[in-house]
Amino acid sequence: MNLLSFLNKNITKARIIKTFIVIIGAFFNAIAFNFFLIPADVYSSGFAGLAQLTSSVFEDFTPINISTGIVLFLLNIPIAILGWRYLGKSFTLYSFFSVILLALFMELIPVKAVAENDILLNAVFGGVMSAIGVGLTLKWGASTGGMDVIVMILSRMKDRPAGTYYLILNGVIITAAGALYGWQNALYTLVALYAATRVIDAIHTRHIKLTAMIITSKPDQLEVAIREKLSRGITKLPAKGSYSQEDKEMLLIVITRYELFDLKKVLSETDSNAFTNIVQTTGIFGFFRKESRLS
């Protein structure tokens, strides 16, 4: 097998896995809506919550009855254009695919209360289920559309946890829900949002930085391999084994939590005998490339 065939095979496999994750994420979100949030009149985060609220307003105050899934799909059309411009074609296509799947699943899965007469349980489980779907989708370089796209742009610009932006940007959903349908439901919506942000930050860990200290006897080959795979800056320092007295070099590199998998793969393929120490980085001063490949 030549190199081109190997790369094409791995790219195809990655796309299949990514597509599967997007499907699972959309399914978890649909379950969160139709089994927990919608029956309890608890609103989700972002455009999903806005779609819920819009659907409820149409149903209660107009003769038009339009489902949450359809509203969500329509709201995401302008967001897809924004994502195409700022986050790349592949990211946007996967995200819009996720929106279509979510709308489809919400139409196919019946709205049925799992925990009847327990709004708190519905809020917590709905928030957690939704967050699992969102977190998994974000982790694999796509999104569930809407607010996710806006959050991803802000998270990349400011390099802060994604869950923080979800909590900040959802204040309007809580306020509108409280004004229209009572503040009790709005407060339970806040419970669902808080549960969701904690789970999202536990799954989506791109903002976490790691420092890798690699002692190697193949510094040049390893440097080239790391740059090709990660596009990260590398600091080279002289090193010498105390026991073997062998001259080596230490490569110092700061990466995101997501890039650790790729770094391990590079090390195993280029220098499996390299001694590597990974430590969590609490702060960075100076330039650090915040953009990542959303392929």
HELIX and SHEET records of a PDB file:
HELIX    1   1 LEU A    3  ILE A   31  1                                  29    
HELIX    2   2 ALA A   32  LEU A   37  3                                   6    
HELIX    3   3 GLY A   46  PHE A   61  1                                  16    
HELIX    4   4 THR A   68  TYR A   86  1                                  19    
HELIX    5   5 LYS A   89  LEU A  108  1                                  20    
HELIX    6   6 ILE A  119  LYS A  139  1                                  21    
HELIX    7   7 MET A  147  LYS A  158  1                                  12    
HELIX    8   8 ALA A  162  LEU A  169  1                                   8    
HELIX    9   9 GLY A  171  TYR A  181  1                                  11    
HELIX   10  10 TRP A  183  ILE A  203  1                                  21    
HELIX   11  11 PRO A  219  LEU A  230  1                                  12    
HELIX   12  12 ARG A  257  GLU A  259  5                                   3    
HELIX   13  13 LEU A  260  THR A  270  1                                  11    
SHEET    1   A 4 THR A 235  LYS A 240  0                                        
SHEET    2   A 4 ASP A 247  THR A 256 -1                                        
SHEET    3   A 4 LYS A 209  THR A 216 -1                                        
SHEET    4   A 4 PHE A 275  THR A 281 -1                                        
END                                                                             
